[in-house]
């Protein structure tokens, strides 16, 4: 039962990072310009980028919780302890990145000024590369956990 639950959570995470990658590509083709008056249709690129980043971070942190329970049969009391555990598994390099990503997630919801929005979109673009590397390491780790060189799940 726990295998199914962790598989579903990982599949959800992989799907969301795929959607985030698509949003980043669209952003790269149309970076946000301060001073431009956007239509609601034009803003959808940036809204999708923000939403998908927030959702990806939420799903990753949730998956880390599930993975910790799966591997260690316990759950850390704090996010810092959980991230330290995930770092020991060599899935993440810098636990501070995840605190910064979570903080950025909060900024997204409360920022409306164009200059600040531009900075946020650029930061999402940069942070997505790190999240992407984490997902690749996670997939490799899960394969190794089950004695294969292939990803554990084919989501």
N, C-alpha and C positions, 0 to 999 in steps of 0.2 A: 504493500500500500504506500509506504513512504517513497519507494522508487517512482511510482506513478505521480505522486505529488511533486517531487523534485523535478521530474521530467517535464511536467506541465509548466512549472514555474520557469524552468530553463527555456522551454519552447516559447513561452510568452516573452521572455527577455530577448531571445534571438530575433523574434518577429519585430519587436519594438526597436531594437538597434538597427535592423534593416530599414525600417521606416525613417528612423532618424538619419541614417546615411543618405536616403533619398532627399530628405529635407535639406541636408547640408549641401548636396550637389546643386539643388535649386538655388540655395542661398549663394553659393559660389558664382553662379551664373548671373545673379541679380543681387549684389550686396546692397544693404540698406543705405540710403543716402539721406543725410540730415538736410532738411529744407525742402525735400520733395514732398508734394501732397499726393498721398497714395489713395487709390480707390479701395473699397473693401475687398474687391477681388485681388488686387495687388498685395494687400496686407496678409492674405491667406498664407503666403510663403513663410512669412515671419512668425505668424501665429502658430503654424504647424511646426516650425522649427522649435519654438519655445515649448509648446505642449509636448512634443515628442522627446525633447531633452528631459523635461521634468518627469515624464512617465518612465523613461529609461532609467534615470537615477533612482526613482522609487522602486522599480522592479529589480534593479541590481542590488540595492540594499536589502530588499525582501529576500532575494535569492541567497544572499550571503547568510542571512538568518537560517534559511532552510538548509543550506549546505553545512553550516556549523552543526545543526542538529543531526544531520545525516552522518557526518564524519565523526563527530565527537560525542554524540548523544546527549548534548547539553546546549544551553543557550546562554550567551554572555548577558550580563546585566546592563552593560553600556555599549553604545555603538563603537566607542573607541576600542574596547576589549574585543568586540566582534571583528573589527577591521584588523586589529593586531593578529588575531587568529587567521584571518584570510591572508594576511601578509606572510605569515609563517608558511602557508601553503604555496607561496610564491605566485599568487594570482594578482596581487596588487603590489606596487612598489612603495607608494607613498600614501599613508592613511590620511594625511592632511588634504590630499586631492579630493577625497570623498567628502570631507567636511566643507571644503570650498565649493564643491559641486552642489551640495545640499544648500549651502548659503546662497549660491547663485539661483537655485530653484526658488528660494524665497524672494529674491530680488525681482525675478521675472514677474511674479504676481503683483508687485507693487510699484512698477516703474512705468512711467508714461511719457517722460520727456524724450524727444527724438535723439539727442546726443547720448543719453544714458542707454536708450534702446540699442543704438548702434554698437556701443561698447559691449552690451550683453550678447548681442548676436555674434559678435567677433569672438567673445569668450566661449560661447557655446561651440562655435566652429572649432576652436583650439581644443577644448575639453573632450569633444567627441572622439578625437584621435586616441586619447588615453583610455576612454571607455571601450573603444573598439579593441585596443590591445588587451585589455582586461578580459573581454569576452573570448578572445582567441586563446588566452592562457587558461581561462576557465574551462573551455571545451577540451583543451589538451589535458588538463588535470583530471577531468571527469573520465576521459578515456583511459588514462593511466590508473585511475582509482579502480577501474574494472578490468585491468590487465590487457588492455588493447591499445594500439597506437591510433585507433580511429576515435572520432568523437563518440561519446557515450550515447548521445541522442542525435537523431537525424532531423531535428526540427526545421 
